[in-house]
Amino acid sequence: MKTIYLIFSFVFLQYVGVSQTETNATNQSAQSSANGCAVVYSESEAALVLKEISTGCTEVVFQSLPPVTQTLVPVKLALKKGIYSFKKDPELVIPPGYNLLIEDTMTGATYDFAKDNLFTFHVTRMVPDRFVMFISKMKNSVAVK
């Protein structure tokens, strides 16, 4: 019983850490990294939003996440024609026990936040609501004899 309590306590502490990251990222007014554009969660829009596009932006860097209580989150990007990549900020904490995927509704391809790979996509025209984030709780796997 104590082990279960510690696991839930750990999940709660990690979630608090995400909230702090969200607050810090929002307070930074979506500052861009060297060649990336920052995406932050906006409570007022209930969406992940790209606020500013830096010159030469090729990487869309996710700096904060929505609450894990949301299961479907729009990703609002206003990108010019070009080739871009999704990337997770190295300091972004993914809550343990959750899957976070972004789906490209034009191609059906997905970006998995649990992996440290890049997801590259082409923008040839503006498509509203092209990307959507899915948040789901992982199912516990039980060994079967």
C-alpha positions in Angstrom: 0.0 0.0 0.0 2.8 2.4 0.8 4.4 1.8 -2.6 1.1 2.8 -4.4 1.0 6.0 -2.3 4.6 6.9 -3.2 3.8 6.4 -6.9 0.8 8.7 -6.8 2.8 11.2 -4.8 5.6 11.1 -7.4 3.0 11.7 -10.2 1.6 14.7 -8.4 5.1 16.2 -7.9 5.9 15.8 -11.5 2.6 17.4 -12.5 3.4 20.4 -10.2 6.8 20.7 -12.0 5.0 20.9 -15.4 2.8 23.7 -14.0 5.9 25.6 -13.0 7.4 25.1 -16.4 4.1 26.3 -18.0 4.2 29.4 -15.8 7.8 30.1 -16.6 7.3 29.6 -20.3 4.3 31.8 -20.4 6.1 34.5 -18.5 8.9 34.5 -21.0 6.3 35.7 -23.6 7.1 32.8 -25.9 10.7 33.8 -26.5 12.3 31.9 -29.3 15.5 29.9 -29.2 18.3 30.4 -31.7 16.5 28.8 -34.7 13.3 27.8 -33.1 9.8 29.2 -32.3 8.4 28.7 -28.9 5.0 27.1 -28.4 3.3 27.5 -25.0 0.0 26.5 -23.5 -2.5 29.3 -23.3 -5.2 28.9 -20.7 -7.3 31.6 -22.2 -7.3 29.9 -25.6 -7.2 26.3 -24.2 -4.7 25.5 -26.9 -1.0 25.2 -27.5 -0.1 28.5 -29.3 2.8 29.8 -31.3 2.9 33.5 -30.3 5.9 34.8 -32.2 7.8 33.6 -35.2 11.5 34.5 -35.3 13.4 35.1 -38.5 14.7 31.8 -39.8 12.4 29.7 -37.6 12.7 26.1 -38.6 12.0 24.3 -35.3 8.7 24.6 -33.4 9.8 24.1 -29.8 7.2 23.0 -27.2 8.1 24.7 -23.9 5.0 23.9 -21.9 2.1 21.5 -21.8 -1.6 21.7 -21.1 -3.1 20.1 -18.0 -3.2 16.3 -18.3 -6.9 16.5 -17.6 -7.4 17.7 -21.2 -7.5 14.8 -23.7 -7.7 16.8 -26.9 -5.8 20.1 -27.3 -5.6 22.2 -30.5 -2.2 23.3 -31.6 -2.5 26.7 -33.2 0.3 27.5 -35.6 0.5 30.3 -38.2 3.5 29.3 -40.2 4.7 30.6 -43.6 5.5 28.2 -46.4 8.5 26.1 -45.6 9.9 23.0 -43.8 9.6 22.8 -40.1 10.3 20.4 -37.3 8.6 19.8 -33.9 10.9 19.5 -31.0 10.5 19.2 -27.2 12.3 21.7 -25.0 15.0 19.7 -23.1 13.7 21.1 -19.8 10.1 20.1 -20.4 8.9 17.4 -18.1 6.5 14.9 -19.4 4.2 13.7 -16.6 4.9 10.0 -15.9 2.2 7.6 -16.9 0.9 9.7 -19.8 1.3 9.5 -23.6 1.4 12.8 -25.5 1.1 12.7 -29.2 0.6 15.4 -31.8 -1.2 14.3 -35.0 -0.9 16.0 -38.4 -4.5 15.8 -39.6 -3.4 16.3 -43.2 -1.0 13.4 -43.3 -2.0 11.3 -40.3 1.6 11.2 -39.1 2.2 11.6 -35.3 4.9 13.1 -33.1 5.5 11.3 -29.8 6.8 13.5 -27.0 8.3 10.4 -25.2 10.9 10.1 -28.0 13.6 12.6 -28.6 13.3 12.6 -32.3 12.3 15.4 -34.7 9.1 15.4 -36.5 9.5 17.2 -39.8 6.6 18.6 -41.9 6.0 20.8 -44.9 3.8 23.8 -45.0 2.5 24.7 -48.5 -0.6 26.5 -47.4 -2.3 27.7 -44.2 -4.5 25.0 -42.8 -6.4 25.9 -39.6 -6.4 23.2 -37.0 -3.9 21.1 -38.9 -2.3 19.8 -35.7 -4.0 18.4 -32.5 -2.4 17.0 -29.3 -3.8 13.8 -27.7 -3.2 13.2 -24.1 -3.9 9.7 -22.7 -3.1 7.8 -19.5 -0.9 4.8 -20.1 -2.4 1.4 -19.4 -0.5 -0.6 -16.8 0.7 -3.8 -18.3 0.3 -6.9 -16.1 2.4 -10.0 -16.6 0.3 -13.0 -17.6 1.4 -16.5 -16.6 
